[in-house]
Amino acid sequence: MAKRPNGAIIGIGELQPIRYSEGKTTLGLIAESVQLAIKDAGGISKEEIDGLLVGPQVGETPQHVPATVSEYLGIEPTMSNTVDLGGGATGAGMVWRAAAAIEAGMCETVVCVLANKNEKGNIPRSPNRNPIREFDVPFGASGANTSYALLKRQHMEVYGSKQEDFACIAYWARKNALKNPKAIFYDKPVSLEDILESPMISDPLHLLEIVMPCAGGAAVVVTSADKAKQASKQAVYLQGAGEKITHRAVSQAPAIDRLPFVYSIPQALSKRVWKARTWIYYLYMIVIRV
């Protein structure tokens, strides 16, 4: 019999996402998310958390993040770190790192958390002088919208894909959100026509194809296979993981057929212990069903 992977999710906490978070702090949202995840895990206490992984901070704690969060939560982890993979990939990156730390004997139960506030009228600014700010931003290529617009245009030119093809991605993402009461657009369905007729924000991207900034937070509790057996509900075991970084600035991106997921998806699937049925769509996110 195949050995179970030594890393399992036994609890999850997710805050209700909101457009703007007046009077909230990043640390407060982190604490709320962790509290919900530990409660969902059932049967474990805060004192049993001996590992901490925190996502990138754009709030009030840009430095010494693991130490600050540990202090705020009142825990003393034997393994801690910050994971920053540029947004959407960070959550998955935290889970496999937690499993790897457990496998290495650094800890047994890890909480992975990411949260951020979004105050109206407050646009985070960075003093960084990295290549994207030297070679992309001065020409207007700032933020995700411009980058994904260029990649979408390239796909259309290389493969002959149409606006209608891309609109299907946004349509099904919104349709799936209608099943989640916590989704901001839970009760607001859209049609393909709505997407295609929405304002053009960054040609060829329409308004309803673009991720809307919001405030919220989420956390998961990852523990060892042995401890997962004691959980009050069925654990979700990590089957495999793959990761690759090629660039930050779109001007430095490799050819469209050599983007990171070309490596990371086969790498993750090659590590599976059990067979899994998998559906994948890609627009700032990857969804896998196991």
ABEGO torsion letter per residue (X at the ends): XBBBBBBBBABBBBBBBBABBBGBBAAAAAAAAAAAAAAAAEGBBAAABABBBBBBBABABABGAAAAAAAAAGBBBABBBBBBAGEAAAAAAAAAAAAAAAAAGABABBBBBBBBBBBBGBBBBBABBBAAAAAAAAAGBBEAAAAAAAAAAAAAAAAGBBAAAAAAAAAAAAAAAAABAABAAAABBBBAAAAAABBBABOABBAAABBBBBBEBBBBBBBBAAAAAABABBBBBBABBBBBBABABAAABBBAAABAAAAAAAAAAAABABBBBBBBBBBGBBBBBX
